[in-house]
Amino acid sequence: MRLPDDHRHLLGAFLRKHREGLRPESAGLVTNPQARRRTPGLRREEMAQLFGFSTTWYTWVEQGRDIAFSAAALARLADALQLTAPERGYLFELTRQRDPAPPEPAPALSTVPTSLAAVLQASTAPAYLLDLLWRARAWNDAAGRLLAPWFDSGEACLLRFVFLHDAARDFIQDWENRARRLIAEFRADTAHDPDDPAMRELVGGLLRNSPAFERFWNSHAVLAREGGLRVFNHPQDGTVRYEQVTLLPAAHPGHKFVMLLPK
């Protein structure tokens, strides 16, 4: 894949800054402490030595030249530069490559981060947290009342509730359209780690037990988790309408923060 000129130059500047910030000793290189270095950090030839490519090739990458590079080469480069998980993600996003060894996703936690719990309780609108497998990890009292058919079902996973519990079809107005969009949103999430065993187990169980899930899943539609109108047939309040807002906490990437604002 050929990169636009601006992407190649951004890539070169990114690599150069990180190379210059990497000390030889931290990279495991033995240097003469008496020798004067003309440039900060590693030299290009030292960088090339670390990840096993020619100095010419690496120099051309930093210069933004139109040359080919593979995902495997980028992964070795990321390791040599000791990039953090966000920096590594940026490298692969910038080059439109898929990381062959992405960082482990944040685990689904049994306890909710204190900061997110505080935001939940501060919200007067119904709000809840989902983890990577779309399981409800916490919710405020307003959400507990509004979404009682889900939370009272004993099923933490939103997908399993929607597709395996009859109560969901009565509770969610326009169930088929909402269920179809829910799967398209979930499919977008699975791309982050398609080989995750827990994710595969969840999808496999739903494929075996829900013909509707199988039908929608095999359509291969993909959507971002969007906001918009949500209409429920509440057992006490009748038909209620909310505007959904979904937030992704930067410090806690294993969670989604979902709010339902009354319409």
N, C-alpha and C positions, 0 to 999 in steps of 0.2 A: 504494500500500500504506500502510495506517494503522499508525503505530508506537504501541506501548504508552506510557503516560505516563512510566514510568521511563526508557525509551529516549530519549524526547524531551528529558527533563531532563538526562540524561547527555550527550546530544549538545550541548545548549546550554552546559553547563559546560565541555565539552571545547573547543568553539569559542572560548568566552570566554577561557580560560586561554591558548590559543595566540595569540589576537588580542592579548592584553595582553603577551605575551612577544615580539611582533614589533616591532622598531624601525622607525620611519617611513623612515629612510635606507636600511635594508636592503631595504625594500619598494619603493624607488625613488621615494618621495614627497619633494618639496621642502618643507621647513618653515622657519619663522623661528626661528633658534637662540635669539633673545631672548624668544620667546613662552613663557609658562608653560603646561604641559600638566597638566590636572587628573587625567588617568588615565594609567596606564603603558601603553606600547605604542601600538597604533593605536586611534583612535576608531572607533565603529561606522560612521559615515558614510564614513570613509576606507577601511574594510574593504569596504563596499558598492561604493565607487568602484573599488577594485582589481579586483573580479571582475564588475562590470557589472550589479548588481541594485540594487533600491531599498533605502534605509536601513530603511524600515519592514519589508520582507520579512526582511532580515537580522536586525533586532532581534527579530522574532517567533520566528525560528529559535532565537536565543540564549535567549529566554524560555521555550522549550519548548512553544510553541503548536502546536496541531494543524493544520499547514498542509502543502501538497503541495510536494515538491521532487523534481527528476529526478536521474538519475545524472549527466547532463551538468552540471547546476548544482553538484552535489557535487564533481565533478572540477575545475571552475573554482575552487571554494572551496578545495580541497586545494592547488591550485597557488598561489593567492593567499596562503595561510597558510604556504607553503613546508614542507609536511609531509614528514617522512621516509617511506620505504617502509612501515615498520611502523605509523606513525601514520596514513598514508593507508589501509592495510589495515583498521585499526581503525575508521576513519570509515565505510567501506563495509560492514563487518560489522555495525556498530551500527545502520546505517540500512537494512539488508537490501537493499542495492542492489548491482549488479554494476558494478565499475569499468570505464568504457569505454576507459581507457588505463592498464591495470595496469602496475606497474613490471616491467622486464625480469627474468625469473627468473635465478637464479644459474646461470652456465654450467656444463656438465659439465666438470670439470677433469681434465687429464691427470695431474696430481700430486695426491696425497692430502694434506689439511691435516695438519700435524705432530701436532696434538693428537689427531686421530682415529686416526692411525696408532699413536700411543702407547697409546691405549685398546685398540685391536685386539690389539696384542702383549701387553698386560697381562692380557688375558682368557685363562683356561685353557679355557673352553668355546669351541666353534666359533663364529666371528664373522666377518662380512664387511660391506662397504660397497656400497650401490647408489647410482647417480647418478639424475638425473631421468628417464632413459630405461631405468632398471632394469638398467643394466650394472654388473657387478661391477668395482669399482675397486681393491679391496684385500681381503685376507683373511689370517687367521692360519694357522699350520700345522695346527691342529686342524680348521679348516674346509677346508683344502686336502685333508686326508685323507678327511673325511666326504663332501665334495661333489666328490670326484675325477671322477665321471662327467660332471658339469657342466663343471668347470674344464678337464678334459682334452679336452673336445669342441672347444675352440678358439672357442667361442661365448661372448662376454662377456655378452650380454643374456639375462637369466633367461627372459623371455617367449619369445624365439626358441629357446632351448634346450628349453623345455617343449613347444612346439608344433611344432618343425621337426626334432627329433632323436628317433629311435626309442629311444635309450638312456634318455630321460626317462621313458617309459612303464614301463620295467622298474624303474627306480631309485625312482620316486615311487609309494609304495603308495596305492591308491585314486586313481589318476591323474586320472580324469575329474572327480571331485568337487573335488580340489585345483586342477585347471586352471580349472574354472568359477569358483571363488572367487578365483583369482589375477586373472582378467580383471575381475571385479567390483571388486577392490581397485585395479587399474590404471586402470579407468574413472574412479574417484574422483579419481585424480591428474591425469587429462587435463583435468578441469574448471578447473584453475588457469590453464591457458593452452591452450585448445582449438585455437587457430590456429597453434601452434608448428610450423614446417615439419618439424623432426626428428621430433616426435611423430607428425605426420600421415604421414610417410614410413614410420615403424615400423609403425603400425597398418595402413596400406595394403598393405605387403608381407606382413604376416601374414594379412590378409584374402584376398589373392591366392593364398597358398601353403598355407594350413591351413584345410580345411573345418571342423575342430573349433573353431578360433579364430573363424571367421565365425559359426558357430552360437551360440557362447557370447556373442560380442560383441553380436550382434543381439538378445539377450535383455534388454539394457540394465540388468542388475543392477548395483548400486553397493554397495560395502562399504568400510569403513575397513580399513587393513592391520592385521588383528588377529593376536594371538598364538594359541596353542593347540597341540594335539598335531600333530606332524609325524612320519610313519613312512616310513622308507627301507628299500629292499632293497639293502644295501651289498654290493658284490662280494666283500669279504673277511670282513666281520663279520656278514653275514646281516641279519636284521630288527632295526633299531635304532629307538628312539623318543626324540624330543626335544620339549621345550616351547619354542616360538618366542616371542621377545620382540623387538619392533621399536621403536627409539627414533629420534626426529627431533632431531638436534643443533640447538639454537637458533642458534648462531653460524654454522652451515653448512647452510642450508636446502636446498641442492641434493643432500643426501645422506640416506640411511636407514642406520641402524646396526642390523644384524640379528644376534641371538645365538640359539644353539640350546643349551638347557640339557638335559643328559641326564636321562631319566626313570628 
